[in-house]
Amino acid sequence: LLSGARLPPSDAMILDEAHNLEDAAAARYGMSASLSRAVALTEEVRAVAKLYADDALATRADEAGLRLTTWTVEACVFVDRHPAGETMTIGSKGGLDATTRASYYLAYQSTGGVLQLLAGFVDTGGTTRSLTATYTLTPGRWYSVAARFSDATKVLDILAAARDYRGEAGATAYSVLATTTLGAVTPYASTEALRIGSGVSAAGALADGLDGGVQEVRLY
């Protein structure tokens, strides 16, 4: 084996005194990389991922059952980073503009060094109705966040769990971070697709992609 000789085809082999088998197999079929090369590869992966940062993690085509006027969007979100001035969409059905008119929208953004959750919709008159709440999301952890709107009471809320979603000691149920009561408004029945991990621009292109991860999304 060490000299490169070939073994005939067989269904099973018994190797006697195979003390160097692991080293021989690793030398023939394996590869090695220095720590600096591993770091460089990580940065390359990040660069490529950034090129596709606005791609939705999941998309569902529009249907009547998704055009909700009373809604709750709930998700477990993982934050990889939160660059200043950028919006990272958790889930949306449309955008917060007069063209794509979101029926519901949940995201986070960094403004002035402060991380905020952002939720809202565009009403039937084309006006954006939104709410923000300051919340500490530490990169590298998962958190439970949610937003809800009641067409009956016209109340828009942003909620979050006091600890991350994994049920750590001290974890608590959702608490309201911010709330507002709107006037006689109703969310627009957007015909945009439901997107998880991405928003949509006024031109209809994917935008404001999440730099992180989302799982256990609930819409009701």
QUIRAGI-V609081 format. One line per field, one symbol per residue. ss: DSSP state (H for helix, E for strand, C for the rest). phi: phi as a letter, one per 30 degrees, with the letter a starting at -180 (. if undefined). psi: psi as a letter, one per 30 degrees, with the letter a starting at -180 (. if undefined). Layout:
# QUIRAGI-V609081
ss=???
phi=???
psi=???
This chain:
# QUIRAGI-V609081
ss=CCCCCCCCCCCCCCCCCCCCHHHHHHHHHCCCCCHHHHHHHHHHHHHHHHHCCCCCCEEECCCHHHCCCCEEEEEEEEECCCCECCEEEEEECCCCCCCCCCCCEEEEEEECCEEEEEEEEEECCCCEEEEEEECCCCCCCEEEEEEEECCCCCEEEEEEECCCCCCCCCCCCEEEEEEEECCCCCECCCCCCEEECCEECCCCCEECCCCEEEEEEEEC
phi=.ddjdccdeadabccchddcddddddddccbbbddddddddddddddddddcdcdddabbddaedcddccabcbacbccdabdeicccddaabjcdbdcdhddaababbcbhicdbdbblacddcicdcbbbbdadcdejbcbcbababcddciccbcbaddbdddidejdbdebdcabaccddbbedddcdddbciacbdddjcdahddclbbahdbba
psi=effgkkklklflkjjkhhfgeeeeeeeefallkleeeeeeeeeeeeeeeefgffkkekkklkleffikfklkkklkkkkelikkfkkjkeklialilfefikelkkllljjhgkkkkklalklffgkkjlklkkkjjkkglklkllllkkfefgkklkllkfllfghlkfkllklkeklkklailkkkikgllkkkglaklffglklhlkiblklhkkk.
